[in-house]
Each structure stands twice: as C-alpha cells, then as structure tokens.
Amino acid sequence: MKPNTTLNPLRDIGTLLVMVALSVIGAIIGVQLITTLGVTPNTSIIGALLAMLLARLPLQIFQRYRSVHTQNLAQTVISSATFGAANSLLMPIAVPYVMGQPQLILPMFCGVAAAMLLDAYLLYRLFDTKVFPAANAWPPGVAAAEAIKAGDRGGKQAWLLVVGVAIGIAGSMLKIPMAAFGTAFIGNIWALGMFGVGLLLRAYAEPMAGVDINALYIPHGVMVGAGLVALIQVVQVIRNKRLDLGTSHTQPDSEVRKALGLGAVGYVTIAALLALAGGLYSEMSLTMLALFVIYAAFAAFVHELIVGIAAMHSGWFPAFAVALITLIIGILIGFPPLALCILTGFTAATGPAFADMGFDLKAGFILRGHGKDLQQELLGRRIQLGAALIAFVVAIPVVYFSYSSYFLQDLVPPVARVYAKTIEAGAQPGIAWSLLIWAIPGAIVQLVGGPKRQLGVLLATGLLINNVLAGWAVIVGIALRILIIKRWGDKGRTPMEIMAAGFIAGDALYSFFNSLFASKGK
C-alpha cells in the first residue's frame, strides 16, 4: 500500500491526538525504566501493535489505522519518545544532580533538548546516503516493518512471523538474547562476525587468560582507534565521488556534506551556549574554554556517528560506553570537573535519537517499497520526521515536570553515577598509554574492513558489552545463516529474514513487558 501524496496523516486531528498520546506513554515508559532498571527497551513493536489493535475496533474513526503507514507513524512516535526522554534528556541531567551541581540541571536540559532535536534531524538528512545507506541492516527497523506487513497481509508470511515471535519470546524467557540471534540473519556477516568476536573476547578474556580487558581500558582504546579511522573514512566517502558502496541511494552526495556541515555548526553553537550558561568562563582560561567548546562539539559529533554506525549494522548502540570514552579523554586533556560534567551530559545526549530515527526510517523505507517510487519515499520520510519531532517535543515537558520527583526518590539512571565517579576519580595512571596502544589495532581492523563493513567499530562495540550469550547467539546465527543459504539459496533468504524479524520482535516484546513488571515490583 503506497502513501497518498495528497494526505499527511498528521493533519488529521484524531490521528495527531493519538500520536501525542503515544508520545506521552513512550516518554513515561522511558523515564520509568531507565530510573528503576537502567535500561531503555525498544518500544517500536508496541506502537505498531497498538495501532493494529485500534484498526480492529469496529468504529469508523479507527479505520485509518488499517494503513500500514499510519501504523509506521505509531511505532515511530512511541520509540522516539521512549529513547528521547530516557537517553537524550533524563540521563544527561542526572549527571550534574549526582555531582551536586543542581544549578547546571536547567542549562543542561535546554542544551541536550536542542541536541536531541538536531540529532534526529541529521539522521533524517543522512538516511539513505552513502554514509548511512537504507540498504544496510538497521535490524529493529526490519523487525517493526515485518510485523506491520504480516498484520496487513496475513497468509504464510504472517504465520512465519508469528512463529518467529513465539520462538523469540520463548528464547528470551530462557535468557537467550534472541535479538542478537535474529540480527545475525539480517545484517552484514563480516560486521556482525566481528561484533560476535568482540562479545566473546570480552566474556572469556578474564576466565581463560586472567585479563580483565575492561579494567585495562582495552575496549575503549580499540574504539578510539576505530572511531578516528571511521571518521576519516566518512570524510573520504564524502570527498570521493567515484566511491561506490554497492547500492544506489535516494539522497545525493551533496546532502551528506550539507548535513554534516549543519551538524558541526549546530554542535559548536550548543557547546558554546552550554559553556556560557554553565559558568565555565569563571574556571577556565579563554584558550582552555575555546578548546573545550571545540572538543565537546567534536566529541558529540563523533559519538553520534559511531553510535549510528553500530546501530545500523548490529541493532546495538553503545551510547553510554562511547560517552565514557569521550569523558576519559576529556579528563586526560585536563578539563575541570564542572566542564567534564557538561561534556558528559552533552555527548551522551547525541546518538540515541540518531540511531532510533534510523530504525524507524528503515521500517518506513521497507513499507513504502524500498524507495522504488522516489517521490513517495521522500514524502513518507518527511512525514515520519514530523512524527518523530512531535514525540521529542512532547517528551521535553514530560521529563521537565517529572525529573525532580524521581531524583528526590533517589531514582537516578545508574550510568549517571558511573560518569560522576569517573569524574571524581580523575585520570588514573596508565589510562592514556592503554588508550594509545590499543587504538592501533582498532585503527588497523577498521582500516582493513573499510567504510562498508565497519569491522573496527563493531569489534569495539562487542568488547564494550559484557554479554557472553549474545556473542554465542550471533556466532551460531551466522553459522545457521550460511548453512541455509548454502542449502536453499535465495529461496531460503526471505523466510529466514521474516523468522529473524520475528525473533527480534519477540525479544523486544518480552523485554518490554518484563522490564515493565520488574519496575512495578520495585
């Protein structure tokens, strides 16, 4: 079903009110779960299912929700509100609260709200360019789209998806990371293989070799090296007009330069205003202040790109871990605690909205026919951006009017305490050397893999995550994928990918409701 070019669903007052209501629900869910459990579940599937349920109600007013594109908007707003409220708004302002700097909360809130909106807009501009191709995996987006398509079409594919969802839920109940397993059937095998290797190295380095790679800051060093090379590769991709990453795109090459230029100006402006509002001029020399603004903008920019690349290939985005790396480098540069507090909140706010917007646009891209009708695709993408911005704007007052009650109950995102303790501890002996040494293999792996496979970034992502079962799930999934393609060829590809989408959707459903019930029990 194609979107109607003459009708924007958001112009319908009934649809708009439902989207606002879903945004409020998503924001409340995000704030509740990140403060009680420290996690933010993917709520895209929940939004899609709610829209499907509304479509089944026997009233004329709900018939509009039978459109897969309206259902796509529903999953877009609820997931945008969840990640925006939790990761981009509440978590950053918790850092100054934990550090005993309440005067920074309001300036920080204004700064990260602006960064969140810019973050989502930049992904909209960069989606389906040669830097962030729509053809790449974006696994949660595939899962949401397949769920919506199955509900619309029914038939054999619907049953395959239902079976996949059931297996995903059952596996999750047995503590098997089914999202990682499903992603192995969808994403780039090389990138996911390196992701799996990273997960297993992190898990087995200490029990088998007696080396705690996290305590030695090995994953952080690998990410520094891989991230810097990835940034250089992005620049090369932009400058090399002949570079072909194997697919056509709906956005011209010039759009990448314009979007990144806008991002650079935007982040420098936000960083400067945060430094001014935070009173850093009273603690730093003019030279150090200028260095802080440049570094904060650069760190936010790199954080966004790395998180986006990891999310695009694996469905996982190590936003908190990468923000910790930028914080450690800031400590080594010698910024004072007040500046480090602002730096951490600002950089942590960029990335989650960027990655989540990519998932949502990927779902819409599939539902609109993979960009075959360019006019329809670009229109649908603009409508999705409008829906996401509504969700983010709604999330802002929800967080603003609720954060104090959570903080007064000592309900603070756990990662904010990690950042605060890191700032208080300061530079530890050997960190700079470890980052420098391990940046070298990270850079080499990223260089060898090239801009399409992103091996270094995915290896570092795996090293930063302590989840041995996810590592085995990825490796086993890749092995099964190779066997299926070898046995059935392209005939086995579609059923395999539908089942995989079901695994991811089932994992998301179980994680959501399990987290919700767990938070109520606290």
RODO-2510 file (C-alpha; in nm, 4 decimals, decimal comma):
residues 522
     n   res          X          Y          Z
     1     m     0,0000     0,0000     0,0000
     2     k     0,1515     0,3332    -0,1042
     3     p     0,1154     0,6536     0,0959
     4     n    -0,1210     0,9085    -0,0531
     5     t     0,0811     1,2079    -0,1689
     6     t    -0,2159     1,4391    -0,1086
     7     l    -0,2727     1,3328     0,2515
     8     n    -0,0475     1,3682     0,5548
     9     p    -0,1973     1,1525     0,8349
    10     l    -0,0647     1,4009     1,0920
    11     r    -0,3015     1,6658     0,9531
    12     d    -0,5947     1,4596     1,0768
    13     i    -0,6750     1,5830     1,4292
    14     g    -0,7775     1,2372     1,5503
    15     t    -0,4543     1,0757     1,4313
    16     l    -0,2497     1,3644     1,5699
    17     l    -0,4076     1,3281     1,9152
    18     v    -0,3348     0,9544     1,9184
    19     m     0,0276     1,0232     1,8222
    20     v     0,0590     1,2757     2,1059
    21     a    -0,0928     1,0229     2,3486
    22     l     0,1508     0,7533     2,2313
    23     s     0,4361     1,0021     2,2750
    24     v     0,3326     1,0684     2,6358
    25     i     0,3107     0,6928     2,7008
    26     g     0,6516     0,6327     2,5416
    27     a     0,8154     0,9135     2,7409
    28     i     0,6711     0,7880     3,0706
    29     i     0,7860     0,4322     2,9937
    30     g     1,1372     0,5534     2,9098
    31     v     1,1747     0,7639     3,2248
    32     q     1,0322     0,4911     3,4487
    33     l     1,2518     0,2130     3,3168
    34     i     1,5833     0,3981     3,2926
    35     t     1,5491     0,5185     3,6536
    36     t     1,4374     0,1863     3,8028
    37     l     1,6264    -0,0655     3,5892
    38     g     1,8802     0,1382     3,3959
    39     v     1,7540     0,0118     3,0583
    40     t     1,5510     0,1541     2,7725
    41     p     1,3584    -0,1124     2,5792
    42     n     1,2727    -0,0827     2,2125
    43     t     0,9052     0,0171     2,2071
    44     s     0,8616     0,0284     1,8268
    45     i     0,6770    -0,3034     1,8205
    46     i     0,4469    -0,1836     2,1000
    47     g     0,3455     0,1219     1,8975
    48     a     0,2796    -0,0882     1,5897
    49     l     0,0711    -0,3389     1,7874
    50     l    -0,1350    -0,0625     1,9491
    51     a    -0,2120     0,0815     1,6051
    52     m    -0,3083    -0,2653     1,4793
    53     l    -0,5423    -0,3107     1,7749
    54     l    -0,7041     0,0283     1,7092
    55     a    -0,7575    -0,0778     1,3475
    56     r    -0,9581    -0,3769     1,4662
    57     l    -1,2047    -0,1682     1,6663
    58     p    -1,5461    -0,1620     1,4897
    59     l    -1,5697     0,2173     1,4674
    60     q    -1,5239     0,4323     1,1571
    61     i    -1,2871     0,6686     1,3387
    62     f    -1,0329     0,3879     1,3821
    63     q    -1,0340     0,2677     1,0202
    64     r    -0,7433     0,4981     0,9345
    65     y    -0,5173     0,2781     1,1478
    66     r    -0,5534    -0,0046     0,8974
    67     s    -0,2973     0,1792     0,6853
    68     v     0,0499     0,0322     0,7343
    69     h     0,1878     0,3849     0,7023
    70     t    -0,0193     0,5137     0,9939
    71     q     0,0987     0,2132     1,1940
    72     n     0,4539     0,3078     1,0965
    73     l     0,3940     0,6547     1,2397
    74     a     0,2642     0,4999     1,5622
    75     q     0,5798     0,2933     1,6098
    76     t     0,7904     0,5964     1,5199
    77     v     0,6423     0,8278     1,7824
    78     i     0,6431     0,5842     2,0734
    79     s     1,0021     0,4698     2,0183
    80     s     1,1234     0,8280     1,9607
    81     a     0,9580     0,9422     2,2828
    82     t     1,0999     0,6484     2,4810
    83     f     1,4628     0,6912     2,3741
    84     g     1,4392     1,0699     2,3681
    85     a     1,3007     1,1029     2,7202
    86     a     1,5271     0,8412     2,8782
    87     n     1,8606     0,8544     2,6949
    88     s     1,8717     1,2047     2,5493
    89     l     1,7020     1,4076     2,8255
    90     l     1,6835     1,2445     3,1687
    91     m     2,0183     1,0650     3,1776
    92     p     2,2280     1,3742     3,0889
    93     i     2,0648     1,5973     3,3545
    94     a     2,1150     1,3241     3,6150
    95     v     2,4938     1,3726     3,5888
    96     p     2,5007     1,7257     3,7413
    97     y     2,2439     1,6166     4,0012
    98     v     2,4593     1,3249     4,1170
    99     m     2,7670     1,5509     4,1200
   100     g     2,5950     1,8033     4,3452
   101     q     2,5687     2,0728     4,0758
   102     p     2,1920     2,1430     4,0660
   103     q     2,2494     2,4855     3,9063
   104     l     2,3596     2,3035     3,5903
   105     i     2,0406     2,0996     3,5506
   106     l     1,8346     2,3637     3,3668
   107     p     2,1120     2,4756     3,1258
   108     m     2,1963     2,1115     3,0633
   109     f     1,8320     2,0292     2,9982
   110     c     1,7985     2,3077     2,7413
   111     g     2,1240     2,2076     2,5719
   112     v     2,0509     1,8358     2,5453
   113     a     1,6939     1,9033     2,4279
   114     a     1,8371     2,1075     2,1397
   115     a     2,0995     1,8374     2,0722
   116     m     1,8295     1,5679     2,0640
   117     l     1,6240     1,7545     1,8046
   118     l     1,9336     1,8251     1,5941
   119     d     2,0364     1,4593     1,6291
   120     a     1,7121     1,3278     1,4823
   121     y     1,7077     1,5867     1,2040
   122     l     2,0636     1,4983     1,0999
   123     l     1,9770     1,1291     1,0673
   124     y     1,6772     1,2264     0,8541
   125     r     1,9138     1,4196     0,6269
   126     l     2,1759     1,1411     0,6224
   127     f     1,9441     0,8415     0,5864
   128     d     1,9984     0,6523     0,2599
   129     t     2,3152     0,8394     0,1710
   130     k     2,6405     0,6557     0,1044
   131     v     2,7354     0,7063     0,4707
   132     f     2,4155     0,5607     0,6175
   133     p     2,2532     0,3534     0,3381
   134     a     1,8930     0,2365     0,3754
   135     a     2,0051    -0,0981     0,2294
   136     n     2,2072    -0,1733     0,5422
   137     a     2,0614    -0,3836     0,8226
   138     w     1,9036    -0,1455     1,0826
   139     p     1,7642    -0,4696     1,2431
   140     p     1,4933    -0,3291     1,4773
   141     g     1,3536    -0,1365     1,1813
   142     v     1,3288    -0,4564     0,9785
   143     a     1,1515    -0,6282     1,2692
   144     a     0,8954    -0,3477     1,3031
   145     a     0,8277    -0,3403     0,9281
   146     e     0,7846    -0,7170     0,9020
   147     a     0,5433    -0,7158     1,1957
   148     i     0,3332    -0,4445     1,0330
   149     k     0,3405    -0,6172     0,6914
   150     a     0,2394    -0,9503     0,8424
   151     g    -0,0549    -0,7934     1,0229
   152     d    -0,1653    -0,6290     0,6981
   153     r    -0,1238    -0,9235     0,4592
   154     g    -0,1763    -1,2357     0,6655
   155     g    -0,1052    -1,5675     0,4895
   156     k     0,2112    -1,7769     0,5028
   157     q     0,4452    -1,4888     0,5801
   158     a     0,2271    -1,3814     0,8719
   159     w     0,2449    -1,7311     1,0179
   160     l     0,6225    -1,7363     0,9729
   161     l     0,6448    -1,4099     1,1639
   162     v     0,4118    -1,5372     1,4392
   163     v     0,6272    -1,8487     1,4778
   164     g     0,9373    -1,6292     1,4887
   165     v     0,7821    -1,4041     1,7556
   166     a     0,6824    -1,7089     1,9632
   167     i     1,0354    -1,8513     1,9395
   168     g     1,1768    -1,5061     2,0223
   169     i     0,9637    -1,4799     2,3361
   170     a     1,0422    -1,8377     2,4437
   171     g     1,4134    -1,7883     2,3880
   172     s     1,4119    -1,4618     2,5819
   173     m     1,2351    -1,6308     2,8718
   174     l     1,5245    -1,8787     2,8745
   175     k     1,7669    -1,5811     2,8891
   176     i     1,8806    -1,6310     2,5282
   177     p     1,9422    -1,2920     2,3588
   178     m     1,7100    -1,3529     2,0652
   179     a     1,7555    -1,0019     1,9257
   180     a     2,1253    -1,0770     1,8743
   181     f     2,0369    -1,4164     1,7247
   182     g     1,7847    -1,2645     1,4826
   183     t     2,0192    -0,9843     1,3828
   184     a     2,2738    -1,2437     1,2684
   185     f     2,0340    -1,3411     0,9862
   186     i     1,9827    -0,9839     0,8642
   187     g     2,2991    -0,7746     0,8948
   188     n     2,6357    -0,7751     0,7193
   189     i     2,8034    -1,1077     0,8034
   190     w     3,1517    -0,9564     0,8318
   191     a     3,0420    -0,6729     1,0598
   192     l     2,8283    -0,8996     1,2776
   193     g     3,1011    -1,1647     1,2874
   194     m     3,3430    -0,9095     1,4295
   195     f     3,0738    -0,7943     1,6738
   196     g     3,0340    -1,1535     1,7935
   197     v     3,4107    -1,1967     1,8254
   198     g     3,4245    -0,8819     2,0395
   199     l     3,1491    -1,0093     2,2675
   200     l     3,3248    -1,3443     2,3175
   201     l     3,6663    -1,1869     2,3743
   202     r     3,5182    -0,9635     2,6440
   203     a     3,3475    -1,2596     2,8112
   204     y     3,6342    -1,5103     2,8071
   205     a     3,9453    -1,2937     2,8425
   206     e     3,9342    -1,2973     3,2226
   207     p     3,8284    -1,6583     3,2972
   208     m     4,0617    -1,8084     3,0338
   209     a     4,3567    -1,5682     3,0326
   210     g     4,3159    -1,3867     3,3634
   211     v     4,2913    -1,0495     3,1878
   212     d     4,0135    -0,8025     3,2705
   213     i     4,0171    -0,6126     2,9430
   214     n     3,7625    -0,3590     3,0690
   215     a     3,9754    -0,2649     3,3707
   216     l     4,2709    -0,2170     3,1358
   217     y     4,0607     0,0097     2,9081
   218     i     4,1340    -0,2138     2,6084
   219     p     3,7811    -0,1830     2,4567
   220     h     3,7975     0,1928     2,4990
   221     g     4,1320     0,2141     2,3214
   222     v     4,0107    -0,0061     2,0356
   223     m     3,7064     0,2189     1,9941
   224     v     3,9214     0,5334     1,9948
   225     g     4,1358     0,3978     1,7102
   226     a     3,8444     0,2531     1,5143
   227     g     3,6347     0,5658     1,5678
   228     l     3,9037     0,8012     1,4404
   229     v     3,9609     0,5894     1,1302
   230     a     3,5822     0,5662     1,0787
   231     l     3,5659     0,9457     1,0890
   232     i     3,8421     0,9701     0,8279
   233     q     3,6600     0,7136     0,6137
   234     v     3,3409     0,9190     0,6326
   235     v     3,5334     1,2215     0,5089
   236     q     3,6827     1,0133     0,2251
   237     v     3,3384     0,8827     0,1303
   238     i     3,2117     1,2408     0,1115
   239     r     3,5054     1,3645    -0,0954
   240     n     3,5379     1,0668    -0,3306
   241     k     3,2547     1,0986    -0,5794
   242     r     3,3581     0,7758    -0,7502
   243     l     3,3392     0,5633    -0,4353
   244     d     3,0548     0,3165    -0,4775
   245     l     2,9443     0,1160    -0,1761
   246     g     2,7415    -0,1220    -0,3887
   247     t     2,3996     0,0391    -0,3910
   248     s     2,2071     0,3403    -0,5189
   249     h     2,0714     0,5984    -0,2770
   250     t     1,7700     0,8265    -0,2612
   251     q     1,9803     1,1157    -0,1277
   252     p     2,2504     1,2907    -0,3355
   253     d     2,6154     1,3050    -0,2250
   254     s     2,5875     1,6792    -0,1653
   255     e     2,3304     1,6127     0,1088
   256     v     2,5967     1,4431     0,3225
   257     r     2,8244     1,7475     0,3136
   258     k     2,5371     1,9843     0,3889
   259     a     2,4045     1,7716     0,6764
   260     l     2,7454     1,7238     0,8390
   261     g     2,8185     2,0944     0,7976
   262     l     2,4904     2,1797     0,9663
   263     g     2,5706     1,9340     1,2460
   264     a     2,9147     2,0837     1,3024
   265     v     2,7754     2,4373     1,3300
   266     g     2,4868     2,3203     1,5481
   267     y     2,7018     2,1273     1,7955
   268     v     2,9586     2,4077     1,8257
   269     t     2,6759     2,6527     1,8978
   270     i     2,5141     2,4268     2,1605
   271     a     2,8512     2,3531     2,3243
   272     a     2,9329     2,7258     2,3413
   273     l     2,5950     2,8115     2,4946
   274     l     2,6313     2,5287     2,7490
   275     a     2,9782     2,6541     2,8434
   276     l     2,8417     3,0070     2,8852
   277     a     2,5329     2,9046     3,0823
   278     g     2,7381     2,6663     3,2980
   279     g     2,9762     2,9423     3,4020
   280     l     3,2898     2,7741     3,2658
   281     y     3,4432     3,1152     3,1901
   282     s     3,4997     3,1577     3,5658
   283     e     3,7012     2,8345     3,5913
   284     m     3,8970     2,8229     3,2648
   285     s     4,1245     3,0467     3,0629
   286     l     3,9987     3,1764     2,7314
   287     t     4,2227     2,9302     2,5427
   288     m     4,1042     2,6358     2,7530
   289     l     3,7418     2,7461     2,7110
   290     a     3,7792     2,7564     2,3319
   291     l     3,9431     2,4124     2,3407
   292     f     3,6524     2,2811     2,5483
   293     v     3,3904     2,4082     2,3025
   294     i     3,5750     2,2587     2,0045
   295     y     3,6348     1,9265     2,1791
   296     a     3,2774     1,8992     2,3110
   297     a     3,1325     1,9617     1,9646
   298     f     3,3793     1,7180     1,8054
   299     a     3,3090     1,4514     2,0696
   300     a     2,9322     1,4871     2,0272
   301     f     2,9686     1,4607     1,6514
   302     v     3,1921     1,1525     1,6645
   303     h     2,9702     0,9958     1,9307
   304     e     2,6712     1,0370     1,7038
   305     l     2,8452     0,8812     1,4015
   306     i     2,9877     0,5839     1,5944
   307     v     2,6573     0,5094     1,7670
   308     g     2,4777     0,5382     1,4323
   309     i     2,7228     0,3052     1,2554
   310     a     2,6997     0,0421     1,5314
   311     a     2,3195     0,0618     1,5350
   312     m     2,2976     0,0398     1,1562
   313     h     2,4967    -0,2835     1,1407
   314     s     2,4116    -0,4609     1,4671
   315     g     2,0984    -0,3046     1,6179
   316     w     2,3029    -0,2317     1,9331
   317     f     2,4305     0,1143     2,0087
   318     p     2,6919     0,1562     2,2885
   319     a     2,5940     0,5172     2,3586
   320     f     2,6844     0,5132     2,7285
   321     a     3,0193     0,3414     2,6706
   322     v     3,1276     0,5756     2,3904
   323     a     3,0293     0,8779     2,6021
   324     l     3,2518     0,7355     2,8771
   325     i     3,5421     0,7265     2,6302
   326     t     3,4964     1,0938     2,5403
   327     l     3,4815     1,1696     2,9146
   328     i     3,8089     0,9843     2,9820
   329     i     3,9819     1,1740     2,7016
   330     g     3,8409     1,4980     2,8457
   331     i     3,9919     1,4076     3,1837
   332     l     4,3289     1,3425     3,0189
   333     i     4,3138     1,6815     2,8431
   334     g     4,2736     1,8404     3,1859
   335     f     3,9258     1,9939     3,1862
   336     p     3,7923     2,0805     3,5360
   337     p     3,5072     1,8732     3,6922
   338     l     3,2395     2,1299     3,6033
   339     a     3,3397     2,1205     3,2365
   340     l     3,3557     1,7398     3,2411
   341     c     3,0036     1,7272     3,3822
   342     i     2,8732     1,9383     3,0931
   343     l     3,0808     1,7440     2,8404
   344     t     2,9450     1,4081     2,9568
   345     g     2,5797     1,5074     2,9520
   346     f     2,6113     1,6769     2,6134
   347     t     2,7904     1,3922     2,4350
   348     a     2,5692     1,1235     2,5925
   349     a     2,2599     1,3028     2,4588
   350     t     2,3754     1,2657     2,0982
   351     g     2,3463     0,9247     1,9381
   352     p     2,0344     0,7538     2,0810
   353     a     1,7860     0,9748     1,8925
   354     f     2,0071     0,9475     1,5839
   355     a     2,0139     0,5655     1,5931
   356     d     1,6459     0,5249     1,6791
   357     m     1,5470     0,7561     1,3943
   358     g     1,7427     0,5273     1,1616
   359     f     1,5472     0,2224     1,2818
   360     d     1,2156     0,3996     1,2265
   361     l     1,3070     0,5278     0,8802
   362     k     1,4255     0,1801     0,7815
   363     a     1,0818     0,0411     0,8786
   364     g     0,9132     0,3099     0,6714
   365     f     1,1537     0,2514     0,3809
   366     i     1,0526    -0,1166     0,3668
   367     l     0,6807    -0,0420     0,3973
   368     r     0,6973     0,2180     0,1199
   369     g     0,8540    -0,0265    -0,1260
   370     h     1,2294     0,0177    -0,0707
   371     g     1,2420     0,3571    -0,2405
   372     k     1,1202     0,2401    -0,5820
   373     d     0,8939     0,5455    -0,6017
   374     l     1,1267     0,8283    -0,5039
   375     q     0,8525     1,0884    -0,4601
   376     q     0,6526     0,8642    -0,2283
   377     e     0,9608     0,7653    -0,0297
   378     l     1,0767     1,1213     0,0321
   379     l     0,7248     1,2321     0,1265
   380     g     0,6836     0,9409     0,3665
   381     r     1,0217     1,0139     0,5199
   382     r     0,9280     1,3791     0,5804
   383     i     0,6040     1,2729     0,7470
   384     q     0,7983     1,0339     0,9708
   385     l     1,0352     1,3147     1,0673
   386     g     0,7331     1,5252     1,1639
   387     a     0,6003     1,2407     1,3772
   388     a     0,9370     1,1924     1,5495
   389     l     0,9719     1,5649     1,6211
   390     i     0,6236     1,5654     1,7757
   391     a     0,7357     1,2797     2,0009
   392     f     1,0551     1,4585     2,1037
   393     v     0,8729     1,7854     2,1700
   394     v     0,6174     1,6000     2,3853
   395     a     0,8977     1,4194     2,5732
   396     i     1,0574     1,7515     2,6742
   397     p     0,7781     1,8698     2,9123
   398     v     0,7172     1,5138     3,0364
   399     v     1,0774     1,4924     3,1561
   400     y     1,0897     1,8528     3,2762
   401     f     0,7875     1,8147     3,5037
   402     s     0,8785     1,4687     3,6326
   403     y     1,2558     1,4589     3,6821
   404     s     1,2581     1,6272     4,0250
   405     s     1,0159     1,3739     4,1757
   406     y     1,2359     1,0866     4,0528
   407     f     1,5588     1,2467     4,1748
   408     l     1,4087     1,3217     4,5175
   409     q     1,3320     0,9496     4,5493
   410     d     1,6964     0,8783     4,4534
   411     l     1,5740     0,7244     4,1276
   412     v     1,8641     0,8137     3,9001
   413     p     1,9891     0,6313     3,5871
   414     p     2,2740     0,4095     3,7139
   415     v     2,5100     0,5138     3,4344
   416     a     2,4966     0,8751     3,5624
   417     r     2,6617     0,7547     3,8840
   418     v     2,9308     0,5818     3,6759
   419     y     3,0074     0,9072     3,4970
   420     a     3,0134     1,1014     3,8249
   421     k     3,2510     0,8511     3,9895
   422     t     3,4775     0,8603     3,6836
   423     i     3,4972     1,2394     3,7020
   424     e     3,5666     1,2289     4,0777
   425     a     3,8372     0,9643     4,0338
   426     g     4,0159     1,1718     3,7710
   427     a     4,2935     1,0440     3,5478
   428     q     4,4245     0,7065     3,6616
   429     p     4,7838     0,6005     3,5895
   430     g     4,8220     0,4150     3,2621
   431     i     4,4892     0,5098     3,1013
   432     a     4,6433     0,7326     2,8355
   433     w     4,9037     0,4675     2,7467
   434     s     4,6380     0,1936     2,7244
   435     l     4,4159     0,4066     2,5014
   436     l     4,7096     0,4866     2,2755
   437     i     4,8399     0,1296     2,2493
   438     w     4,5018    -0,0350     2,1851
   439     a     4,3918     0,2375     1,9458
   440     i     4,6468     0,0966     1,6997
   441     p     4,4862    -0,2489     1,6452
   442     g     4,1408    -0,0823     1,6482
   443     a     4,2528     0,1518     1,3714
   444     i     4,4098    -0,1319     1,1699
   445     v     4,0983    -0,3518     1,1873
   446     q     3,8761    -0,0591     1,0869
   447     l     4,1099     0,0320     0,8020
   448     v     4,1183    -0,3252     0,6685
   449     g     3,7395    -0,3643     0,6845
   450     g     3,6716    -0,0378     0,5045
   451     p     3,3742     0,2006     0,5364
   452     k     3,1170    -0,0588     0,4308
   453     r     3,1938    -0,3323     0,6841
   454     q     3,2987    -0,1131     0,9814
   455     l     3,4874    -0,4049     1,1399
   456     g     3,6792    -0,1967     1,3931
   457     v     3,3765    -0,0126     1,5282
   458     l     3,1782    -0,3370     1,5554
   459     l     3,4690    -0,5177     1,7254
   460     a     3,4952    -0,2354     1,9795
   461     t     3,1170    -0,2391     2,0297
   462     g     3,1333    -0,6078     2,1178
   463     l     3,4304    -0,5537     2,3506
   464     l     3,2382    -0,2840     2,5383
   465     i     2,9404    -0,5133     2,6076
   466     n     2,9637    -0,7879     2,8693
   467     n     2,7189    -1,0455     2,7333
   468     v     2,8599    -1,3896     2,6542
   469     l     2,5241    -1,5347     2,5440
   470     a     2,4816    -1,2555     2,2887
   471     g     2,8227    -1,3448     2,1473
   472     w     2,7305    -1,7102     2,1015
   473     a     2,3867    -1,6140     1,9661
   474     v     2,5494    -1,4010     1,6946
   475     i     2,8073    -1,6661     1,6001
   476     v     2,5519    -1,9515     1,5937
   477     g     2,3081    -1,7349     1,3964
   478     i     2,5704    -1,6523     1,1346
   479     a     2,6620    -2,0210     1,1013
   480     l     2,2963    -2,1189     1,0531
   481     r     2,2510    -1,8375     0,8015
   482     i     2,5422    -1,9656     0,5924
   483     l     2,4029    -2,3199     0,6033
   484     i     2,0527    -2,2065     0,4997
   485     i     2,1784    -2,0020     0,2053
   486     k     2,4096    -2,2854     0,1004
   487     r     2,1251    -2,5389     0,1161
   488     w     1,8313    -2,3400    -0,0281
   489     g     1,9954    -2,0385    -0,1916
   490     d     1,7821    -1,7274    -0,2438
   491     k     1,4632    -1,9325    -0,1880
   492     g     1,5558    -1,9630     0,1783
   493     r     1,6514    -1,5980     0,2233
   494     t     1,3030    -1,4419     0,2569
   495     p     1,1572    -1,6971     0,5039
   496     m     1,4793    -1,6778     0,7039
   497     e     1,4681    -1,2993     0,7288
   498     i     1,0976    -1,2978     0,8245
   499     m     1,1649    -1,5502     1,1014
   500     a     1,4642    -1,3437     1,2130
   501     a     1,2463    -1,0328     1,2313
   502     g     1,0118    -1,2376     1,4490
   503     f     1,2985    -1,3321     1,6822
   504     i     1,3876    -0,9634     1,7252
   505     a     1,0230    -0,8604     1,7719
   506     g     0,9637    -1,1407     2,0250
   507     d     1,2723    -1,0380     2,2188
   508     a     1,1568    -0,6748     2,2195
   509     l     0,8069    -0,7693     2,3399
   510     y     0,9367    -0,9892     2,6201
   511     s     1,1993    -0,7332     2,7263
   512     f     0,9408    -0,4569     2,7317
   513     f     0,6815    -0,6324     2,9436
   514     n     0,9420    -0,7988     3,1650
   515     s     1,1012    -0,4582     3,2331
   516     l     0,7625    -0,3009     3,2939
   517     f     0,6593    -0,5623     3,5504
   518     a     1,0014    -0,5550     3,7130
   519     s     0,9816    -0,1773     3,7567
   520     k     0,6375    -0,2057     3,9183
   521     g     0,7769    -0,4596     4,1610
   522     k     1,0396    -0,2149     4,2851
***
